[in-house]
Amino acid sequence: MSQRTFSIIKPDAVRKGYTAAILAELEKAGFKIVAIKRISISNAQAEGFYHVHSARPFFGSLTQFMSSGPIFPMVLEKDNAIADLRKLMGATNPANAEEGTIRKKFAGSIEENAIHGSDAEDTAAFEIGYFFAGLELA
Ligand code: CMP
């Protein structure tokens, strides 16, 4: 069944000029780009997005990184979108990511790992709503 998920092309990938290549990977894998925009977020906005990680030792560094430059948040749609995007992204740490995955190709480190993807339906709903208004998804 068709499903929506949320993704971000992170500041490291945007800085390195990988945006178009990552979008091409997503389209090649059958994802429809329902909404996308280029924005920069503040440290406080990054903290709100990653609130579930607030107790983790890397939280401060993560939110600083995510607010360090432009990002492309987007809403993607296909059958089984949430699980399929996680598979296409590869492991959080690119050192452990499978050959052919986006993180294997484009990520530099466990933090600067090129792309984010929602891990479940409830987080996808929160994350889509955090970045996009209903009007942008019609
Ligand atoms: P993401 O899928 O966006 O979810 C949380 C993010 O935190 C993750 O990708 C990485 O960017 C970052 N992250 C996860 N684990 C670590 C870690 N051990 N050290 C630094 N950053 C991490």
Backbone and ligand atoms as CSV (ligand in chain L), in Angstrom:
chain,resi,resn,atom,element,x,y,z
A,1,MET,N,N,0.835,-1.203,0.000
A,1,MET,CA,C,0.000,0.000,0.000
A,1,MET,C,C,0.873,1.257,0.000
A,2,SER,N,N,0.427,2.257,-0.723
A,2,SER,CA,C,1.213,3.482,-0.811
A,2,SER,C,C,1.356,4.128,0.573
A,3,GLN,N,N,2.538,4.576,0.867
A,3,GLN,CA,C,2.847,5.113,2.200
A,3,GLN,C,C,3.761,6.325,2.029
A,4,ARG,N,N,3.657,7.254,2.960
A,4,ARG,CA,C,4.548,8.415,2.929
A,4,ARG,C,C,5.609,8.304,4.019
A,5,THR,N,N,6.781,8.817,3.724
A,5,THR,CA,C,7.812,8.919,4.745
A,5,THR,C,C,8.480,10.284,4.626
A,6,PHE,N,N,9.312,10.587,5.617
A,6,PHE,CA,C,9.977,11.885,5.653
A,6,PHE,C,C,11.479,11.676,5.561
A,7,SER,N,N,12.125,12.551,4.832
A,7,SER,CA,C,13.573,12.428,4.657
A,7,SER,C,C,14.209,13.811,4.660
A,8,ILE,N,N,15.495,13.853,4.977
A,8,ILE,CA,C,16.266,15.108,4.881
A,8,ILE,C,C,17.592,14.808,4.190
A,9,ILE,N,N,17.926,15.602,3.179
A,9,ILE,CA,C,19.305,15.606,2.688
A,9,ILE,C,C,20.045,16.565,3.609
A,10,LYS,N,N,21.026,16.023,4.334
A,10,LYS,CA,C,21.663,16.753,5.440
A,10,LYS,C,C,22.724,17.742,4.940
A,11,PRO,N,N,23.164,18.662,5.822
A,11,PRO,CA,C,24.083,19.737,5.405
A,11,PRO,C,C,25.384,19.245,4.770
A,12,ASP,N,N,25.897,18.110,5.222
A,12,ASP,CA,C,27.161,17.609,4.647
A,12,ASP,C,C,26.992,17.278,3.171
A,13,ALA,N,N,25.880,16.600,2.841
A,13,ALA,CA,C,25.637,16.193,1.454
A,13,ALA,C,C,25.333,17.405,0.572
A,14,VAL,N,N,24.613,18.382,1.128
A,14,VAL,CA,C,24.313,19.599,0.356
A,14,VAL,C,C,25.617,20.342,0.062
A,15,ARG,N,N,26.470,20.492,1.095
A,15,ARG,CA,C,27.765,21.183,0.937
A,15,ARG,C,C,28.653,20.529,-0.119
A,16,LYS,N,N,28.595,19.202,-0.161
A,16,LYS,CA,C,29.470,18.476,-1.100
A,16,LYS,C,C,28.889,18.408,-2.508
A,17,GLY,N,N,27.666,18.948,-2.682
A,17,GLY,CA,C,27.071,18.949,-4.027
A,17,GLY,C,C,26.436,17.623,-4.421
A,18,TYR,N,N,25.960,16.850,-3.416
A,18,TYR,CA,C,25.371,15.540,-3.690
A,18,TYR,C,C,23.838,15.563,-3.796
A,19,THR,N,N,23.225,16.732,-3.665
A,19,THR,CA,C,21.761,16.789,-3.613
A,19,THR,C,C,21.118,16.102,-4.826
A,20,ALA,N,N,21.505,16.504,-6.020
A,20,ALA,CA,C,20.862,15.959,-7.226
A,20,ALA,C,C,21.113,14.457,-7.352
A,21,ALA,N,N,22.322,14.020,-6.998
A,21,ALA,CA,C,22.644,12.586,-7.102
A,21,ALA,C,C,21.782,11.772,-6.127
A,22,ILE,N,N,21.556,12.314,-4.931
A,22,ILE,CA,C,20.722,11.594,-3.953
A,22,ILE,C,C,19.266,11.571,-4.413
A,23,LEU,N,N,18.786,12.689,-4.939
A,23,LEU,CA,C,17.408,12.711,-5.459
A,23,LEU,C,C,17.253,11.695,-6.598
A,24,ALA,N,N,18.277,11.576,-7.445
A,24,ALA,CA,C,18.221,10.609,-8.556
A,24,ALA,C,C,18.142,9.175,-8.018
A,25,GLU,N,N,18.893,8.900,-6.942
A,25,GLU,CA,C,18.837,7.554,-6.326
A,25,GLU,C,C,17.421,7.260,-5.822
A,26,LEU,N,N,16.818,8.265,-5.206
A,26,LEU,CA,C,15.476,8.088,-4.648
A,26,LEU,C,C,14.465,7.830,-5.766
A,27,GLU,N,N,14.539,8.618,-6.832
A,27,GLU,CA,C,13.592,8.447,-7.943
A,27,GLU,C,C,13.814,7.102,-8.646
A,28,LYS,N,N,15.069,6.739,-8.795
A,28,LYS,CA,C,15.397,5.458,-9.447
A,28,LYS,C,C,14.808,4.296,-8.644
A,29,ALA,N,N,14.748,4.454,-7.314
A,29,ALA,CA,C,14.213,3.403,-6.443
A,29,ALA,C,C,12.686,3.447,-6.357
A,30,GLY,N,N,12.067,4.370,-7.086
A,30,GLY,CA,C,10.606,4.392,-7.149
A,30,GLY,C,C,9.909,5.345,-6.198
A,31,PHE,N,N,10.685,6.176,-5.509
A,31,PHE,CA,C,10.056,7.145,-4.601
A,31,PHE,C,C,9.551,8.346,-5.394
A,32,LYS,N,N,8.313,8.749,-5.104
A,32,LYS,CA,C,7.762,9.978,-5.669
A,32,LYS,C,C,8.063,11.101,-4.680
A,33,ILE,N,N,8.634,12.217,-5.172
A,33,ILE,CA,C,8.922,13.350,-4.298
A,33,ILE,C,C,7.665,14.213,-4.213
A,34,VAL,N,N,6.966,14.080,-3.087
A,34,VAL,CA,C,5.672,14.754,-2.901
A,34,VAL,C,C,5.873,16.225,-2.539
A,35,ALA,N,N,6.914,16.513,-1.764
A,35,ALA,CA,C,7.214,17.894,-1.358
A,35,ALA,C,C,8.703,17.979,-1.033
A,36,ILE,N,N,9.293,19.128,-1.335
A,36,ILE,CA,C,10.719,19.336,-1.028
A,36,ILE,C,C,10.973,20.828,-0.933
A,37,LYS,N,N,11.884,21.237,-0.063
A,37,LYS,CA,C,12.292,22.643,-0.013
A,37,LYS,C,C,13.715,22.742,0.527
A,38,ARG,N,N,14.365,23.869,0.217
A,38,ARG,CA,C,15.719,24.112,0.709
A,38,ARG,C,C,15.616,25.137,1.821
A,39,ILE,N,N,16.013,24.747,3.033
A,39,ILE,CA,C,15.950,25.682,4.154
A,39,ILE,C,C,17.161,25.502,5.071
A,40,SER,N,N,17.395,26.525,5.898
A,40,SER,CA,C,18.372,26.400,6.978
A,40,SER,C,C,17.585,26.474,8.275
A,41,ILE,N,N,17.938,25.647,9.244
A,41,ILE,CA,C,17.218,25.659,10.518
A,41,ILE,C,C,18.156,26.112,11.640
A,42,SER,N,N,17.547,26.621,12.705
A,42,SER,CA,C,18.325,27.064,13.863
A,42,SER,C,C,18.661,25.858,14.742
A,43,ASN,N,N,19.574,26.060,15.682
A,43,ASN,CA,C,19.904,24.986,16.620
A,43,ASN,C,C,18.655,24.563,17.418
A,44,ALA,N,N,17.838,25.540,17.816
A,44,ALA,CA,C,16.623,25.221,18.583
A,44,ALA,C,C,15.635,24.413,17.739
A,45,GLN,N,N,15.543,24.740,16.464
A,45,GLN,CA,C,14.639,23.977,15.574
A,45,GLN,C,C,15.154,22.550,15.369
A,46,ALA,N,N,16.481,22.401,15.299
A,46,ALA,CA,C,17.060,21.055,15.187
A,46,ALA,C,C,16.816,20.273,16.482
A,47,GLU,N,N,16.901,20.948,17.625
A,47,GLU,CA,C,16.622,20.285,18.910
A,47,GLU,C,C,15.181,19.778,18.960
A,48,GLY,N,N,14.258,20.562,18.434
A,48,GLY,CA,C,12.849,20.148,18.406
A,48,GLY,C,C,12.640,18.933,17.525
A,49,PHE,N,N,13.323,18.917,16.399
A,49,PHE,CA,C,13.182,17.794,15.467
A,49,PHE,C,C,13.732,16.505,16.065
A,50,TYR,N,N,14.895,16.617,16.725
A,50,TYR,CA,C,15.575,15.426,17.259
A,50,TYR,C,C,15.319,15.241,18.756
A,51,HIS,N,N,14.174,15.717,19.264
A,51,HIS,CA,C,13.942,15.691,20.720
A,51,HIS,C,C,14.084,14.290,21.317
A,52,VAL,N,N,13.765,13.241,20.539
A,52,VAL,CA,C,13.870,11.875,21.093
A,52,VAL,C,C,15.315,11.504,21.426
A,53,HIS,N,N,16.272,12.250,20.863
A,53,HIS,CA,C,17.679,11.951,21.129
A,53,HIS,C,C,18.292,12.899,22.174
A,54,SER,N,N,17.442,13.669,22.874
A,54,SER,CA,C,17.969,14.746,23.725
A,54,SER,C,C,18.896,14.259,24.843
A,55,ALA,N,N,18.749,13.013,25.271
A,55,ALA,CA,C,19.604,12.501,26.357
A,55,ALA,C,C,20.902,11.875,25.835
A,56,ARG,N,N,21.029,11.767,24.529
A,56,ARG,CA,C,22.217,11.098,23.951
A,56,ARG,C,C,23.435,12.019,24.003
A,57,PRO,N,N,24.624,11.435,24.183
A,57,PRO,CA,C,25.843,12.263,24.301
A,57,PRO,C,C,26.136,13.086,23.045
A,58,PHE,N,N,25.649,12.630,21.884
A,58,PHE,CA,C,25.939,13.339,20.636
A,58,PHE,C,C,24.901,14.398,20.293
A,59,PHE,N,N,23.925,14.638,21.179
A,59,PHE,CA,C,22.802,15.528,20.846
A,59,PHE,C,C,23.263,16.941,20.465
A,60,GLY,N,N,24.145,17.532,21.289
A,60,GLY,CA,C,24.596,18.912,21.027
A,60,GLY,C,C,25.327,19.024,19.701
A,61,SER,N,N,26.177,18.063,19.450
A,61,SER,CA,C,26.943,18.051,18.208
A,61,SER,C,C,26.016,17.834,17.007
A,62,LEU,N,N,25.034,16.937,17.177
A,62,LEU,CA,C,24.083,16.641,16.095
A,62,LEU,C,C,23.268,17.877,15.722
A,63,THR,N,N,22.752,18.592,16.733
A,63,THR,CA,C,21.903,19.752,16.423
A,63,THR,C,C,22.732,20.901,15.844
A,64,GLN,N,N,23.983,21.002,16.288
A,64,GLN,CA,C,24.885,22.014,15.716
A,64,GLN,C,C,25.151,21.698,14.236
A,65,PHE,N,N,25.408,20.419,13.967
A,65,PHE,CA,C,25.637,19.983,12.581
A,65,PHE,C,C,24.402,20.244,11.714
A,66,MET,N,N,23.233,19.870,12.215
A,66,MET,CA,C,22.011,19.995,11.396
A,66,MET,C,C,21.627,21.449,11.136
A,67,SER,N,N,22.163,22.365,11.967
A,67,SER,CA,C,21.874,23.789,11.744
A,67,SER,C,C,23.076,24.503,11.111
A,68,SER,N,N,24.027,23.744,10.584
A,68,SER,CA,C,25.264,24.339,10.059
A,68,SER,C,C,25.174,24.790,8.600
A,69,GLY,N,N,24.056,24.501,7.944
A,69,GLY,CA,C,23.930,24.897,6.545
A,69,GLY,C,C,22.608,24.423,5.986
A,70,PRO,N,N,22.339,24.763,4.723
A,70,PRO,CA,C,21.061,24.391,4.118
A,70,PRO,C,C,20.833,22.878,4.095
A,71,ILE,N,N,19.576,22.513,4.238
A,71,ILE,CA,C,19.140,21.119,4.147
A,71,ILE,C,C,17.956,21.049,3.187
A,72,PHE,N,N,17.663,19.844,2.703
A,72,PHE,CA,C,16.472,19.630,1.881
A,72,PHE,C,C,15.553,18.634,2.580
A,73,PRO,N,N,14.599,19.107,3.397
A,73,PRO,CA,C,13.594,18.200,3.935
A,73,PRO,C,C,12.628,17.821,2.813
A,74,MET,N,N,12.128,16.598,2.849
A,74,MET,CA,C,11.192,16.179,1.797
A,74,MET,C,C,10.252,15.090,2.271
A,75,VAL,N,N,9.130,14.999,1.565
A,75,VAL,CA,C,8.152,13.945,1.810
A,75,VAL,C,C,8.181,13.025,0.600
A,76,LEU,N,N,8.346,11.731,0.861
A,76,LEU,CA,C,8.484,10.735,-0.207
A,76,LEU,C,C,7.340,9.738,-0.123
A,77,GLU,N,N,6.948,9.222,-1.278
A,77,GLU,CA,C,5.811,8.289,-1.307
A,77,GLU,C,C,6.103,7.098,-2.207
A,78,LYS,N,N,5.774,5.933,-1.733
A,78,LYS,CA,C,5.768,4.692,-2.529
A,78,LYS,C,C,5.185,3.585,-1.665
A,79,ASP,N,N,4.984,2.416,-2.226
A,79,ASP,CA,C,4.596,1.264,-1.418
A,79,ASP,C,C,5.710,1.009,-0.403
A,80,ASN,N,N,5.365,0.763,0.837
A,80,ASN,CA,C,6.341,0.373,1.860
A,80,ASN,C,C,7.482,1.402,2.007
A,81,ALA,N,N,7.129,2.678,1.896
A,81,ALA,CA,C,8.134,3.755,1.815
A,81,ALA,C,C,9.069,3.802,3.027
A,82,ILE,N,N,8.541,3.624,4.229
A,82,ILE,CA,C,9.368,3.795,5.435
A,82,ILE,C,C,10.486,2.761,5.473
A,83,ALA,N,N,10.127,1.491,5.336
A,83,ALA,CA,C,11.138,0.420,5.382
A,83,ALA,C,C,12.048,0.472,4.159
A,84,ASP,N,N,11.475,0.755,2.999
A,84,ASP,CA,C,12.299,0.763,1.780
A,84,ASP,C,C,13.321,1.899,1.794
A,85,LEU,N,N,12.946,3.054,2.352
A,85,LEU,CA,C,13.915,4.155,2.432
A,85,LEU,C,C,15.044,3.800,3.393
A,86,ARG,N,N,14.703,3.194,4.535
A,86,ARG,CA,C,15.744,2.813,5.504
A,86,ARG,C,C,16.745,1.856,4.850
A,87,LYS,N,N,16.212,0.938,4.034
A,87,LYS,CA,C,17.080,-0.026,3.351
A,87,LYS,C,C,17.974,0.680,2.326
A,88,LEU,N,N,17.380,1.589,1.570
A,88,LEU,CA,C,18.140,2.312,0.540
A,88,LEU,C,C,19.197,3.233,1.159
A,89,MET,N,N,18.908,3.795,2.358
A,89,MET,CA,C,19.873,4.679,3.026
A,89,MET,C,C,21.090,3.902,3.512
A,90,GLY,N,N,20.866,2.689,4.053
A,90,GLY,CA,C,21.948,1.919,4.653
A,90,GLY,C,C,22.120,2.261,6.124
A,91,ALA,N,N,23.063,1.601,6.773
A,91,ALA,CA,C,23.268,1.758,8.219
A,91,ALA,C,C,23.626,3.202,8.582
A,92,THR,N,N,23.254,3.602,9.819
A,92,THR,CA,C,23.547,4.956,10.314
A,92,THR,C,C,25.019,5.289,10.151
A,93,ASN,N,N,25.868,4.336,10.516
A,93,ASN,CA,C,27.314,4.527,10.361
A,93,ASN,C,C,27.715,4.041,8.958
A,94,PRO,N,N,28.183,4.951,8.096
A,94,PRO,CA,C,28.493,4.539,6.720
A,94,PRO,C,C,29.538,3.428,6.643
A,95,ALA,N,N,30.349,3.292,7.717
A,95,ALA,CA,C,31.346,2.210,7.747
A,95,ALA,C,C,30.659,0.850,7.743
A,96,ASN,N,N,29.409,0.810,8.236
A,96,ASN,CA,C,28.657,-0.455,8.273
A,96,ASN,C,C,27.608,-0.555,7.174
A,97,ALA,N,N,27.529,0.459,6.322
A,97,ALA,CA,C,26.470,0.485,5.305
A,97,ALA,C,C,26.811,-0.457,4.154
A,98,GLU,N,N,25.766,-1.111,3.652
A,98,GLU,CA,C,25.956,-2.045,2.537
A,98,GLU,C,C,26.337,-1.320,1.256
A,99,GLU,N,N,27.061,-2.020,0.418
A,99,GLU,CA,C,27.416,-1.546,-0.924
A,99,GLU,C,C,26.142,-1.115,-1.668
A,100,GLY,N,N,26.188,0.003,-2.354
A,100,GLY,CA,C,25.047,0.424,-3.161
A,100,GLY,C,C,24.070,1.325,-2.416
A,101,THR,N,N,24.232,1.448,-1.085
A,101,THR,CA,C,23.311,2.297,-0.334
A,101,THR,C,C,23.754,3.765,-0.422
A,102,ILE,N,N,22.812,4.664,-0.128
A,102,ILE,CA,C,23.097,6.108,-0.210
A,102,ILE,C,C,24.199,6.498,0.771
A,103,ARG,N,N,24.152,5.953,1.980
A,103,ARG,CA,C,25.183,6.341,2.962
A,103,ARG,C,C,26.547,5.768,2.581
A,104,LYS,N,N,26.569,4.589,1.996
A,104,LYS,CA,C,27.850,4.029,1.552
A,104,LYS,C,C,28.458,4.956,0.491
A,105,LYS,N,N,27.605,5.474,-0.391
A,105,LYS,CA,C,28.102,6.303,-1.495
A,105,LYS,C,C,28.424,7.732,-1.076
A,106,PHE,N,N,27.613,8.298,-0.162
A,106,PHE,CA,C,27.691,9.745,0.035
A,106,PHE,C,C,27.998,10.208,1.466
A,107,ALA,N,N,27.949,9.303,2.466
A,107,ALA,CA,C,28.116,9.749,3.855
A,107,ALA,C,C,29.579,9.717,4.279
A,108,GLY,N,N,29.940,10.650,5.183
A,108,GLY,CA,C,31.327,10.734,5.637
A,108,GLY,C,C,31.569,10.140,7.001
A,109,SER,N,N,30.566,10.154,7.869
A,109,SER,CA,C,30.750,9.664,9.242
A,109,SER,C,C,29.394,9.314,9.844
A,110,ILE,N,N,29.416,8.757,11.054
A,110,ILE,CA,C,28.153,8.363,11.712
A,110,ILE,C,C,27.256,9.583,11.943
A,111,GLU,N,N,27.838,10.748,12.185
A,111,GLU,CA,C,27.024,11.958,12.365
A,111,GLU,C,C,26.707,12.613,11.020
A,112,GLU,N,N,27.729,12.832,10.228
A,112,GLU,CA,C,27.543,13.497,8.929
A,112,GLU,C,C,27.235,12.417,7.899
A,113,ASN,N,N,26.003,11.872,8.024
A,113,ASN,CA,C,25.668,10.672,7.255
A,113,ASN,C,C,24.685,10.917,6.111
A,114,ALA,N,N,24.710,12.126,5.579
A,114,ALA,CA,C,24.091,12.480,4.283
A,114,ALA,C,C,22.568,12.546,4.234
A,115,ILE,N,N,21.899,11.609,4.903
A,115,ILE,CA,C,20.442,11.533,4.734
A,115,ILE,C,C,19.776,11.023,6.006
A,116,HIS,N,N,18.585,11.527,6.255
A,116,HIS,CA,C,17.737,11.045,7.353
A,116,HIS,C,C,16.499,10.392,6.755
A,117,GLY,N,N,15.979,9.374,7.430
A,117,GLY,CA,C,14.701,8.780,7.036
A,117,GLY,C,C,13.941,8.343,8.269
A,118,SER,N,N,12.636,8.594,8.278
A,118,SER,CA,C,11.810,8.223,9.442
A,118,SER,C,C,11.908,6.720,9.705
A,119,ASP,N,N,11.831,6.355,11.014
A,119,ASP,CA,C,11.978,4.937,11.354
A,119,ASP,C,C,10.655,4.209,11.608
A,120,ALA,N,N,9.522,4.941,11.631
A,120,ALA,CA,C,8.233,4.296,11.902
A,120,ALA,C,C,7.111,5.244,11.475
A,121,GLU,N,N,5.874,4.716,11.436
A,121,GLU,CA,C,4.743,5.535,10.984
A,121,GLU,C,C,4.501,6.756,11.862
A,122,ASP,N,N,4.616,6.560,13.199
A,122,ASP,CA,C,4.327,7.695,14.087
A,122,ASP,C,C,5.412,8.768,13.986
A,123,THR,N,N,6.664,8.345,13.842
A,123,THR,CA,C,7.716,9.361,13.697
A,123,THR,C,C,7.606,10.048,12.334
A,124,ALA,N,N,7.223,9.310,11.293
A,124,ALA,CA,C,7.037,9.927,9.970
A,124,ALA,C,C,5.958,11.020,10.059
A,125,ALA,N,N,4.866,10.727,10.755
A,125,ALA,CA,C,3.779,11.711,10.876
A,125,ALA,C,C,4.268,12.962,11.611
A,126,PHE,N,N,5.009,12.773,12.702
A,126,PHE,CA,C,5.550,13.923,13.447
A,126,PHE,C,C,6.520,14.713,12.577
A,127,GLU,N,N,7.406,14.024,11.913
A,127,GLU,CA,C,8.481,14.681,11.152
A,127,GLU,C,C,7.940,15.423,9.935
A,128,ILE,N,N,6.951,14.833,9.236
A,128,ILE,CA,C,6.322,15.526,8.101
A,128,ILE,C,C,5.668,16.812,8.604
A,129,GLY,N,N,4.943,16.703,9.705
A,129,GLY,CA,C,4.246,17.868,10.263
A,129,GLY,C,C,5.183,18.934,10.802
A,130,TYR,N,N,6.396,18.521,11.193
A,130,TYR,CA,C,7.371,19.474,11.729
A,130,TYR,C,C,7.875,20.405,10.629
A,131,PHE,N,N,7.991,19.886,9.418
A,131,PHE,CA,C,8.569,20.667,8.314
A,131,PHE,C,C,7.572,21.150,7.278
A,132,PHE,N,N,6.410,20.487,7.154
A,132,PHE,CA,C,5.486,20.842,6.069
A,132,PHE,C,C,4.067,21.055,6.595
A,133,ALA,N,N,3.395,22.061,5.996
A,133,ALA,CA,C,1.977,22.289,6.275
A,133,ALA,C,C,1.151,21.411,5.342
A,134,GLY,N,N,-0.070,21.091,5.755
A,134,GLY,CA,C,-0.956,20.250,4.952
A,134,GLY,C,C,-1.110,20.778,3.536
A,135,LEU,N,N,-1.148,22.104,3.420
A,135,LEU,CA,C,-1.319,22.772,2.118
A,135,LEU,C,C,-0.210,22.400,1.135
A,136,GLU,N,N,0.984,22.123,1.658
A,136,GLU,CA,C,2.122,21.796,0.793
A,136,GLU,C,C,2.110,20.343,0.340
A,137,LEU,N,N,1.182,19.563,0.897
A,137,LEU,CA,C,1.180,18.109,0.628
A,137,LEU,C,C,-0.043,17.664,-0.138
A,138,ALA,N,N,-0.862,18.616,-0.573
A,138,ALA,CA,C,-2.115,18.264,-1.250
A,138,ALA,C,C,-1.834,17.712,-2.635
L,1,CMP,P1,P,19.466,10.115,11.815
L,1,CMP,O1,O,18.962,8.925,11.068
L,1,CMP,O2,O,19.086,11.458,11.306
L,1,CMP,O3,O,19.021,10.012,13.348
L,1,CMP,C1,C,19.779,10.546,14.415
L,1,CMP,C2,C,21.106,11.065,13.968
L,1,CMP,O4,O,22.055,11.203,14.992
L,1,CMP,C3,C,21.762,10.077,13.004
L,1,CMP,O5,O,21.072,10.037,11.790
L,1,CMP,C4,C,23.179,10.612,12.974
L,1,CMP,O6,O,23.295,11.782,12.170
L,1,CMP,C5,C,23.344,11.008,14.439
L,1,CMP,N1,N,23.991,9.945,15.222
L,1,CMP,C6,C,23.522,8.748,15.531
L,1,CMP,N2,N,24.378,8.052,16.300
L,1,CMP,C7,C,25.432,8.867,16.468
L,1,CMP,C8,C,26.654,8.736,17.172
L,1,CMP,N3,N,26.969,7.642,17.861
L,1,CMP,N4,N,27.501,9.773,17.151
L,1,CMP,C9,C,27.195,10.907,16.484
L,1,CMP,N5,N,26.029,11.093,15.788
L,1,CMP,C10,C,25.172,10.075,15.786
